């Protein structure tokens, strides 16, 4: 894992632009601004409990764990002291989204806590193909009280060759209490991962003539507690929250240059904003 920037200076929450709607060579395909009381049912479903680290504690029986208020979505993780279990919330676009190309922007902030694992990510969908061969793009993952976020890809090549293959991702310093814009640009030949429009990592889609991400993606927003990577959680005094301001999907215009100029940028320490 390559470290791309150092820790963000304490207390910085300077106004990161939050309302950009246009990128050269792209058009806005859809956006979710959480202006209604419930998420858009044509785009989202509640993540059910599953026997995976990231979904083990998901539930739809605690409506307080998912709230839309003040124009943002709050996904919460908590400890139920009555049952002695953790309970968490998540949304996904499985069966409702097919993202093949374009740019995804997600403006978000989140709490820190031991065992809290908020994530904004994508899975490739193919009914007869299992992970990681279906492909995964982690637009943002945060662990515990870290001052960094992870941006990573997974596919059959990363599973087969591990760290001997192309660098699969990186980390970058952020202030998690601030809103930051986490992005992925999916092009025909490469994937770019960005934070606040600063390029953090690129990964080739075709390696030795083999397409590494052949299936359409859907988005997942998850606020998980515990897991083999994040470690054993500690019951929080109050629920821990992943807060999403907006999600936007942009599609490339015909004959656009697809933002290849981003490859010339250097990763830097980033600043977010508190609203």
HELIX and SHEET records of a PDB file:
HELIX    1   1 UNK A   63  UNK A   65  5                                   3    
HELIX    2   2 UNK A  156  UNK A  161  1                                   6    
HELIX    3   3 UNK A  162  UNK A  164  5                                   3    
HELIX    4   4 UNK A  260  UNK A  264  5                                   5    
SHEET    1   A 8 UNK A   2  UNK A   3  0                                        
SHEET    2   A 8 UNK A 169  UNK A 173  1                                        
SHEET    3   A 8 UNK A 148  UNK A 154 -1                                        
SHEET    4   A 8 UNK A 136  UNK A 141 -1                                        
SHEET    5   A 8 UNK A 116  UNK A 124 -1                                        
SHEET    6   A 8 UNK A 217  UNK A 225 -1                                        
SHEET    7   A 8 UNK A  85  UNK A  92 -1                                        
SHEET    8   A 8 UNK A  45  UNK A  46 -1                                        
SHEET    1   B 9 UNK A   2  UNK A   3  0                                        
SHEET    2   B 9 UNK A 169  UNK A 173  1                                        
SHEET    3   B 9 UNK A 148  UNK A 154 -1                                        
SHEET    4   B 9 UNK A 136  UNK A 141 -1                                        
SHEET    5   B 9 UNK A 116  UNK A 124 -1                                        
SHEET    6   B 9 UNK A 217  UNK A 225 -1                                        
SHEET    7   B 9 UNK A  85  UNK A  92 -1                                        
SHEET    8   B 9 UNK A  72  UNK A  80 -1                                        
SHEET    9   B 9 UNK A  66  UNK A  69 -1                                        
SHEET    1   C10 UNK A   2  UNK A   3  0                                        
SHEET    2   C10 UNK A 169  UNK A 173  1                                        
SHEET    3   C10 UNK A 148  UNK A 154 -1                                        
SHEET    4   C10 UNK A 136  UNK A 141 -1                                        
SHEET    5   C10 UNK A 116  UNK A 124 -1                                        
SHEET    6   C10 UNK A 217  UNK A 225 -1                                        
SHEET    7   C10 UNK A  85  UNK A  92 -1                                        
SHEET    8   C10 UNK A  72  UNK A  80 -1                                        
SHEET    9   C10 UNK A 240  UNK A 252 -1                                        
SHEET   10   C10 UNK A  26  UNK A  32 -1                                        
SHEET    1   D13 UNK A   2  UNK A   3  0                                        
SHEET    2   D13 UNK A 169  UNK A 173  1                                        
SHEET    3   D13 UNK A 148  UNK A 154 -1                                        
SHEET    4   D13 UNK A 136  UNK A 141 -1                                        
SHEET    5   D13 UNK A 116  UNK A 124 -1                                        
SHEET    6   D13 UNK A 217  UNK A 225 -1                                        
SHEET    7   D13 UNK A  85  UNK A  92 -1                                        
SHEET    8   D13 UNK A  72  UNK A  80 -1                                        
SHEET    9   D13 UNK A 240  UNK A 252 -1                                        
SHEET   10   D13 UNK A 102  UNK A 110 -1                                        
SHEET   11   D13 UNK A 180  UNK A 186 -1                                        
SHEET   12   D13 UNK A 190  UNK A 195 -1                                        
SHEET   13   D13 UNK A 198  UNK A 204 -1                                        
SHEET    1   E 2 UNK A 206  UNK A 207  0                                        
SHEET    2   E 2 UNK A 210  UNK A 211 -1                                        
END                                                                             
